[in-house]
Amino acid sequence: MAEDEHALPGIDIRRPNMARMYNYALGGKDNFASDREAVQNLFRLAPENAYVPKANRQFLGTAVRFAAEQGIAQFLDLGAGLPSQGSTHEVARLVQPDARVVYVDSDPVVLAHARALLVGNDSGLAVIDEDIRDTGRILEHPQTRRLIDFSQPAAVLFVAVLHGIPDSDDPAGIVANYVQRLAPGSFVILSHLTREGHPADIVAKKEEVFAKSPTPMKYRSRDEILRFFGGLDLVEPGLTTVTRWREEPSDAQFDAAGSWTLAGVGRKN
């Protein structure tokens, strides 16, 4: 996206944006110079950072496919981000052709692209403009109520989103609010940046890069991330790196990238 192109009203192209940074790292074009500079700064801190978004995207696909194979045909994708190849509905419908998906985000860039590229005339998809912290508004939203029957098993996705929520907002409590509404047999699909096993100075420098965006990121420990699965049974292989959740790493650098993100799938019984 060239700098002389018109941004949506209210969009500050001078500040990096997490969704656009993610888009650039995945090879997309919906980003600005500030986003590219921020991503390049992350790449300079550690070469494997170039593969972190791709590793996370692989987990999303693997986990959604797993849930669909367990009979799940309705998905709530929280903090969905900019559309890219292998979106939740595309993966789910390879197994469950009639799968329904509600995408949730509050970023105006994400919303504009998602509504244009994802929904169209597809009655089984919806994009809603809400902050994932506002559980009640999302669960009672007319589009959510239209597409998701919470008396039946569903899957809720928190993929690469909770590290943008500070401890003061009680991210574990937010997850629990969604879990409370889910029927037995439902799944929570979750990935989160981690500081576990990484030099503290590199983690601090990464957090400094994200601090310049509207969405600061917090790298959490394994124990902190495990708290998000309270009341759920972790399916095998439990909480592990994104590249090792029911996948074999394709190469050493990709596996190193995966070590920056822990992921798991919890089942409600």
DRENFIMI-83688 format. One line per 3 residues: number of its first residue (from 1); their letters; for each residue y, x, z of C-alpha. Coordinates in Angstrom, 3 decimals, decimal comma. Example, Ala and Ser with C-alpha at 12.3 -4.5 7.8 and 13.67 -1.06 7.14 Angstrom:
residues 2
1 = AS = -4,500/12,300/7,800; -1,060/13,670/7,140 .
end
This chain:
residues 269
1 = MAE = 0,000/0,000/0,000; 3,200/1,665/-1,135; 6,109/1,964/1,253 .
4 = DEH = 8,412/0,091/-1,142; 6,152/-2,966/-1,097; 7,257/-5,900/0,962 .
7 = ALP = 5,612/-6,246/4,352; 5,134/-9,623/5,959; 8,051/-10,809/8,102 .
10 = GID = 7,930/-9,278/11,562; 5,705/-6,370/10,498; 6,975/-2,959/11,589 .
13 = IRR = 5,569/-0,511/9,034; 7,047/2,436/10,943; 4,557/2,047/13,798 .
16 = PNM = 0,812/2,542/13,278; -1,276/-0,592/13,571; -4,896/-0,534/14,752 .
19 = ARM = -6,205/-2,908/12,094; -4,469/-1,004/9,292; -5,633/2,339/10,716 .
22 = YNY = -9,186/1,032/10,728; -8,716/-0,209/7,176; -7,513/3,222/6,016 .
25 = ALG = -10,398/5,007/7,741; -12,831/2,715/5,905; -11,214/3,592/2,580 .
28 = GKD = -9,088/0,452/2,249; -5,611/0,093/0,771; -3,981/-2,305/3,256 .
31 = NFA = -2,101/0,335/5,244; 1,183/2,253/5,419; 2,200/5,885/5,880 .
34 = SDR = 2,460/5,495/9,659; -1,146/4,267/9,784; -2,411/7,094/7,596 .
37 = EAV = -0,563/9,699/9,642; -2,043/8,366/12,892; -5,556/8,410/11,462 .
40 = QNL = -5,112/11,942/10,129; -3,996/13,007/13,614; -7,268/11,632/14,982 .
43 = FRL = -9,220/13,419/12,267; -7,569/16,710/13,194; -8,672/16,333/16,812 .
46 = APE = -12,325/16,194/15,755; -13,713/16,191/12,186; -16,324/13,536/12,999 .
49 = NAY = -13,534/11,042/13,702; -13,483/10,326/9,975; -16,809/8,530/10,402 .
52 = VPK = -16,125/6,610/13,618; -15,051/3,317/11,930; -17,938/3,516/9,462 .
55 = ANR = -20,419/4,076/12,279; -19,016/1,068/14,111; -19,203/-1,034/10,946 .
58 = QFL = -22,850/-0,090/10,556; -23,537/-1,364/14,071; -21,801/-4,657/13,322 .
61 = GTA = -24,028/-5,207/10,309; -27,220/-4,239/12,130; -26,436/-6,366/15,184 .
64 = VRF = -25,352/-9,450/13,209; -28,495/-9,202/11,094; -30,581/-8,945/14,276 .
67 = AAE = -28,940/-12,056/15,754; -29,437/-13,989/12,526; -33,108/-12,994/12,494 .
70 = QGI = -33,381/-14,511/15,990; -32,224/-17,822/14,517; -28,481/-17,560/15,226 .
73 = AQF = -26,424/-19,355/12,585; -23,029/-19,615/14,305; -20,793/-16,685/15,151 .
76 = LDL = -17,461/-16,226/16,936; -15,947/-12,912/15,803; -13,187/-11,918/18,239 .
79 = GAG = -10,561/-9,407/17,113; -12,123/-9,460/13,675; -9,702/-7,028/12,000 .
82 = LPS = -8,945/-6,708/8,310; -11,678/-8,019/6,003; -13,930/-5,382/4,475 .
85 = QGS = -17,317/-5,153/2,840; -20,093/-6,355/5,093; -18,066/-8,904/7,053 .
88 = THE = -19,904/-10,986/9,636; -20,512/-14,005/7,415; -21,732/-11,862/4,513 .
91 = VAR = -24,369/-10,188/6,684; -25,396/-13,330/8,540; -25,837/-15,339/5,372 .
94 = LVQ = -28,332/-12,850/3,989; -30,640/-14,261/6,683; -29,072/-17,631/7,501 .
97 = PDA = -27,509/-18,956/4,250; -25,647/-21,726/6,086; -24,264/-19,490/8,841 .
100 = RVV = -20,851/-20,530/10,151; -18,267/-18,018/11,361; -14,958/-18,348/13,187 .
103 = YVD = -12,832/-15,217/12,882; -10,197/-14,720/15,589; -7,235/-12,346/15,521 .
106 = SDP = -3,568/-12,320/16,456; -2,381/-9,625/14,046; -0,262/-11,222/11,264 .
109 = VVL = -1,489/-8,675/8,686; -5,108/-9,455/9,523; -4,512/-13,194/9,467 .
112 = AHA = -2,786/-13,163/6,083; -5,524/-11,120/4,426; -8,374/-12,937/6,133 .
115 = RAL = -7,136/-16,354/5,093; -6,619/-15,187/1,519; -9,866/-13,234/1,120 .
118 = LVG = -12,402/-14,857/3,437; -11,905/-18,547/3,769; -10,764/-20,051/0,464 .
121 = NDS = -12,732/-23,232/-0,030; -15,592/-22,155/2,229; -15,939/-24,922/4,808 .
124 = GLA = -18,273/-22,769/6,886; -15,566/-20,222/7,694; -12,343/-20,373/9,679 .
127 = VID = -9,638/-17,905/10,704; -7,617/-18,720/13,802; -4,515/-17,080/15,217 .
130 = EDI = -5,174/-16,511/18,903; -5,285/-13,700/21,457; -8,875/-13,160/22,581 .
133 = RDT = -7,694/-13,138/26,202; -6,855/-16,834/25,897; -10,428/-18,042/26,170 .
136 = GRI = -9,582/-21,702/26,607; -7,391/-21,951/23,521; -10,043/-20,274/21,370 .
139 = LEH = -13,025/-22,232/22,649; -11,161/-25,542/22,378; -9,467/-24,765/19,071 .
142 = PQT = -10,153/-27,525/16,496; -11,651/-25,024/14,064; -13,935/-23,576/16,719 .
145 = RRL = -15,063/-27,048/17,751; -15,631/-27,934/14,092; -17,872/-24,979/13,330 .
148 = IDF = -19,556/-24,004/16,594; -21,775/-26,207/18,717; -21,893/-24,514/22,109 .
151 = SQP = -24,864/-26,618/23,172; -26,869/-24,476/20,738; -27,329/-20,676/20,710 .
154 = AAV = -24,462/-18,716/19,166; -23,306/-15,114/18,946; -19,943/-13,831/20,165 .
157 = LFV = -18,702/-10,515/18,803; -16,552/-8,066/20,763; -16,837/-5,266/18,224 .
160 = AVL = -14,317/-2,448/18,763; -11,878/-4,774/20,514; -12,160/-4,529/24,316 .
163 = HGI = -10,846/-0,962/24,434; -7,508/-2,501/23,444; -7,433/-4,604/26,622 .
166 = PDS = -6,179/-2,861/29,788; -7,967/-3,080/33,123; -5,095/-5,177/34,449 .
169 = DDP = -6,166/-7,982/32,093; -9,753/-7,880/33,421; -11,743/-7,399/30,191 .
172 = AGI = -15,052/-7,957/32,008; -13,735/-11,286/33,237; -12,704/-12,216/29,706 .
175 = VAN = -16,226/-11,559/28,420; -17,679/-13,564/31,312; -15,504/-16,555/30,407 .
178 = YVQ = -17,050/-16,656/26,935; -20,567/-16,056/28,231; -20,211/-18,977/30,642 .
181 = RLA = -19,726/-21,325/27,692; -22,709/-20,038/25,693; -26,056/-21,801/25,589 .
184 = PGS = -29,247/-19,987/26,635; -30,597/-17,897/23,776; -27,098/-16,810/22,738 .
187 = FVI = -26,056/-13,208/22,139; -23,041/-11,027/22,894; -22,523/-8,212/20,368 .
190 = LSH = -20,257/-5,492/21,765; -19,059/-1,981/20,957; -16,479/0,092/22,822 .
193 = LTR = -14,897/3,540/22,624; -16,206/5,854/25,326; -15,068/9,021/27,045 .
196 = EGH = -18,629/9,719/28,190; -19,751/13,214/27,190; -16,425/14,217/25,625 .
199 = PAD = -13,798/16,752/26,745; -11,123/15,068/28,858; -8,297/16,780/26,961 .
202 = IVA = -9,516/15,484/23,586; -9,870/11,956/24,989; -6,330/12,172/26,400 .
205 = KKE = -4,940/13,316/23,038; -6,687/10,453/21,261; -5,245/7,967/23,723 .
208 = EVF = -1,808/9,472/23,064; -2,188/8,725/19,343; -3,091/5,101/20,051 .
211 = AKS = -0,274/4,806/22,592; 2,198/4,985/19,691; 0,756/1,780/18,246 .
214 = PTP = 1,242/-1,782/19,548; -2,352/-1,596/20,829; -3,005/1,334/23,187 .
217 = MKY = -6,691/2,194/23,544; -8,644/3,013/26,685; -11,782/5,139/26,416 .
220 = RSR = -14,145/3,900/29,135; -17,228/5,323/30,850; -20,760/4,071/30,306 .
223 = DEI = -20,774/2,287/33,672; -17,468/0,555/32,874; -18,839/-0,673/29,546 .
226 = LRF = -22,095/-1,843/31,133; -20,022/-4,189/33,325; -19,201/-6,235/30,225 .
229 = FGG = -22,871/-7,247/29,992; -22,953/-8,779/33,465; -25,378/-11,712/33,612 .
232 = LDL = -26,949/-10,781/30,267; -30,211/-9,092/29,388; -29,629/-6,062/27,172 .
235 = VEP = -31,994/-6,120/24,212; -33,699/-2,888/23,184; -32,583/-0,129/22,911 .
238 = GLT = -29,980/-1,104/25,519; -26,510/0,414/25,615; -26,497/3,362/23,228 .
241 = TVT = -24,304/4,986/20,607; -23,463/2,885/17,567; -25,446/5,110/15,232 .
244 = RWR = -28,604/4,779/17,344; -28,668/1,034/17,897; -31,837/0,182/15,915 .
247 = EEP = -30,855/2,744/13,280; -31,675/6,365/12,555; -28,532/8,504/12,035 .
250 = SDA = -28,082/9,552/8,412; -26,773/13,017/9,296; -25,512/15,115/12,198 .
253 = QFD = -21,805/14,486/11,589; -22,306/10,730/11,357; -24,323/10,837/14,585 .
256 = AAG = -21,528/12,861/16,241; -19,074/10,160/15,181; -21,319/7,539/16,754 .
259 = SWT = -21,164/9,313/20,096; -17,564/8,135/20,499; -18,627/4,476/20,643 .
262 = LAG = -21,230/2,826/22,859; -22,752/-0,438/21,727; -25,246/-3,050/22,781 .
265 = VGR = -26,385/-6,630/22,387; -26,872/-8,872/25,397; -28,922/-12,062/25,487 .
268 = KN = -28,173/-15,025/27,724; -31,286/-16,538/29,274 .
end
